[in-house]
Amino acid sequence: MSSLKTELYPEAESRHNKKSEAYKKARRAIINEWIGGVTGAILAIFIWFHLIFESTILFGAEVYQKTADLLEVTLPLAKPVVIGITIVFFIHFVWAGRKIPGKLEERKRMMELGKKIKGSSKRWQQDKKSDIRMRKHFETSLWIWQVRTGMIVLATGAFHLILVAWNIFTDMGVEGQHPGITVEVATARVESGLWILYLVLMFAVVAHMAIGVYRLLVKWFADTWFVRKYAKTAFYFLFWFFTILGIATAIGLAGPWEGVLA
């Protein structure tokens, strides 16, 4: 088919041509999605193991210390993992942050959208049994909460990473203190009042992680045998399992539940 070469219809470039702007734009979008998705998956897996290892305080201080020694001495993983996760954390923020509304006006619109979704069912006299009634949009609500929790994780998570790195790489300026995480250091942080920060971080990071895993599963696997229903089940399981585990761990580090499972 011959192309049109007139002033009104300039010769169009095929979108399938690898040199076309449309192809390059699509390729950049896919690469950005892969970077954001892969870094997010790495952080999600890290969070699973991190919360599980922290929960060993529920089996007692001795088990917690043995776990720390395993990761810092027997298998010297703590230092390279902290460095690697810090790099991945900020790469993920830069790439995933592209989707966060950057302008104040856009953020206001997002907040208004969230309020409208929350109150949508209250402002309408609807038959609750009707199949065409207005419902809260699950996907949009998750996206809004992912943005909100992401901003919280960026602030509190960065502080936590700096604090942990300070513990692992230095003696923290305390005479006789050896570099590394100990049960004394961990419990002292919680008992000193940082438990408030850690609870906020825990709720935000668990919610952000569960939503992220759900969105990854839907984005890359929803058209396969892995239907959306399975992704929702994974979301609810990850959120509630790690939320409960995180709360129990915080109470354990504070003292009352230390060794409760021993």
Helices and strands as residue ranges (DSSP letters): H 21-54, G 55-59, H 61-69, I 70-74, H 78-96, G 97-99, H 104-119, H 138-169, H 183-189, I 190-194, H 195-221, H 228-254
